[in-house]
Amino acid sequence: MAGSGESEEDEYILNRSYAASARLNLQHYLWLDNANFQLLHPAIPLEDPHLKIADVGTGTGIWLLAVARQVPPTAQLDGLDISLDQVPPREWLPPNVNFRRHDVYEPPSLDFEARYDIIHVRHLLLVVRENDPAPVLRNLLQMLKPGGYLQWGEFNLSNRLAMRCQPDRSMVEMKGLSQRIREFLPEPLISWPGELDGMFEREKLENISFIRTRTEPYHFGFHMDVLLLAYEEMINVIASKPFTTQAEVNELRHRLVMTAKESRQGVAWNIEKLIAIGRKPG
């Protein structure tokens, strides 16, 4: 994910280990399955041989590398992130794929202005500050050509359902861990994803689509595994902070183990997924 400078990277509540990369890659495929295996909305044209695409907050680069197989080989694809620790080495990339360090909170440099036909963004949930993605959105639109498309996908934590396969299945630990984790987040209140369509409208984007989906029951356990891996990363980062006591860390780790046991008994969070698509006028 994209952040903002060294101090902000220190606030990133996840990490960039090999386990984190595996989690991101699994999360990508589950997200893709939920979107009927569409990397981009069908309304976004991909035929232009001179197409320029940016994946902002690229993480491991897995989305960008998948798109590279669906566009002309002459298209230019850039993966942008504050950290490139999780992307493949240059020698293993297609010739038209590049990765560059980029801060979503910095105004784009001249070589980035109106550069891209398509900008894809996904999972900036823990990067956006003060529950307001407007500064990030404006910077993205500066990078987009007139007539270009922006696609932004997020989990909507404000619209999640606690699911269980039988009425007698306990959710106590799952709900308790979620609440305790939120108390340690830099931004404990995250409600903006559900308002992305309105933000697109205020920025005068055209042809806006706003897609809401949920996980199918047969994937509940898979998504819980991804969430548990994310919780484990968060707990490891929380444990490294000077303000955290050992007792708090022990409690969080115990809750994680107990939540995993509940998950295996058939309980899960079903978090709404949102995708906003819009076209810049021009």
N, C-alpha and C positions, 0 to 999 in steps of 0.2 A: 504494500500500500504506500501511497505517497504521503509524505509528511512535510515538515518544514524545519530544516536545519538540525544541528546536533542536539540542541536542547529539547526540541520537539520530538526528535527520534527517541530521546530518553523517556519521554512520556508514552511512547507507543506501548500499549498494554499487551501486545502479542510479541512473538519473537520471529527470527528468521533462520531457525535451525533446519536440519534435514527433515525432522518430524513436522515442522511447520510447513515446509514445502509440500510434503506428502498430503497434509491436511488441505492445503489450498488446491492441489490438483484433484483430490477426491471431491472437494466442494464444487470445483468447476464442472466435473462430469455429472454430479447430481443436479446442479443448476441447469445444465444443458438438457438433461433428460426431462426436467420439469418444463422447459421451454420447447419441447418437441424437437430437440436437437438443432435449433436455429441459433446460430451465433449472432446474427443481426436480423432485425425486423425485415420481412419481405418487401416493405415499401422502400428500403434503402438500396439504391442501384449499385451494382458491383462490377459492371462491364467495362468501365473506362480503363484503358490500358495505362493511363497515367495517374491512376487513383493514389491518393495519399491518405493513410489511415494511422491514427494514433490510439494506443491503448494506454490510458492514464491510470496510474496505480497498478502497473502491470504485474507485480508480484513475481511469479515464476515465469511469466511470459506465455503460459499455456494457451490462453485465449488467442493471442496474436499469432502464435505458431499454427493454430488450427485454422484461422482465417487465411493465412498465407496459402493454404491449399485450395481456397475457394475463389481467389482473385487472380487476374492475369499476372504472370511472372514479372512483368514490368512495373507492377504496382509497388509503391514504397510503403513499408510498414515500420512504425517506430513504437517501441515500448518505453514508456516514461515512468520513472519512480524515483523517490528520494534515495532508495537503496537498490543496488543491482546485485546484492549478495545471493539472490535466489535464481538468477537467470542463467541459461547455458553459456558456455564460453563462445566467443566469436567464431571459432573454428568449426563449431557444430551447427551454426545457423544457416538458413537459406541466404543467398546473396542479397535479397531485397529486404531483409529484416535487420533492424538495428535497435539497440537499447541505449537510452541516454538518461542520465540523472536529471531529475526535474522536480521542482518544488511547486505544488499546486497553489500555494499561497503567495508565490511571487508573480508579479505581472510578467507575461511572456516577453522574452527578448525579441528583437526585430526579426530574427530568422524564424521565429515561431508564429508571428502574427499572420493571420489569415492563411495558414499553411495547409490545413487539412480539409479533405472532403468529408471524412467521417472521423468522429471522436467517440470512442467507447470508454465508459467508466463503469466500474462495478466494485462494490464493497468498500466504500470510503466511510463506512459507519463510525469507525473508531478514529478517524482522522479529522473529520469536520469538527470545528471548535464552536463552542457556545450555542450549540443546537441550530446553527445557521450556515447552510452551504452556499449562500448567495455570493460571497467573495470568490469561492472556488468556481461556481457556475459562470461568473462574469469573466474570469480568466480563461476558462475553457472556450467561451464564445469568442474571445479575442483570437484564439488559435484556429477557429473554424472559418473556412471560406464562406462568403455569401452563397447561399444555396446549399451549404453543407449540412450534414445530419449529425445530431448528438443523440447517443443512446446511453442511458444511465440506469443501472440495475442495483437494487438494494434489498436487504432484509428489513422488514418493518416491525421492529420490536414492540411498537405500540399496539400491534394487532397480532397477538399470539394466543394460541389456545393450548391448554393443558389437556393432553389426550391420554386415555388409558383403555386397554383392551377389555378389561372387566371392571365393574363398579367397585370391587373390593381391593383393587390395586392401589397401594399407597403412593402418594406424590409428595410427601412431606419433605424428603431430602432434596428432590428436584427443585421444588419451589424455594426451599431454604437456601440452597446453594446459589440459585439465580439472584436472590435478593442480596445475599452477602457479597457476591462478586460485584454487583452494581455499586455497592457502597465504596469500593476501591477504585472505580473508574474515574478518569479525569473529567468525563462528561457523563454523569449518572443519568441525566434525562435526555433521551434521544427520541424525538418525535418527528423530525423533519422529513424522513423518507415519504411518509404519507401525503406530504404537501408538494412533492416534486412537480406534479402537473401544474399547480398554481404558480409555482416559481417559473416554469417554462413560459407560461402565459404572460407573466409580468415582464419577462425579458423579450417579449414579442416574437417568440418562436412560432412557427407555423406548422400545420398538419400534425398536431400533437396527438399522440396515442399514449394511453396510460393503462398498462396491463397489470392486473392483480391475479396472482395464483397462489395455491397452497400445495403442500406436499400430499401425495397419495398415501393412504395408510400403509401400503407395502414398503414404502420408503421411510417411514417414521424412524425405524431403528437405525438406518444408515445416517440420517441427518443428526440423530442424537449422538452417534459415534463422532461425527465431525464436531458437534458442539462440545462434547466432552474433551476432545483433543484441544479445542480452543480454550476451554476452561483450564485445562492443565497448563497450557502456555501462560495464561493470565496469572495463575497462582505462582508459577515460577518467577515471573516478572515481579509480582507483588512481594514475593519473599525476598527479592533483592533490594527492596526499598528500605531506607533507614527508618522510616516511620512505622514499619510493620513489626509486630512482636512475634516471637516464636510460637506463642500460644495461638495467635490468629492464623498463622501459616498451618499449624497442626490441625486446627479446626477446619480450615478450607480443604485441606487434603483428605481429611476424614469424610467430609461431606461429599467430595468428589467420588471417593470409593463407594459410598452408600448410594449416591445418585446413579452410578454405573450399575449397581445391583438392581435398583428400581427399574432402570431402563430395560434390563434383561427380562424383567417380569412383565414388561408391556406398558411402560409409560413414556411419554415424549412430549416435547414442545413442538407445536405445529406453527411455525412463524410465517406470516404472509411474505410473499416475494413480490416486488414491484419492479416494473420496467417502464421508464418514461422515454419516449422518442419524440424529437422535434427537429424541424428544419429552420435554419437561419435564413431570414429574408434576403433576397438578392437574386 
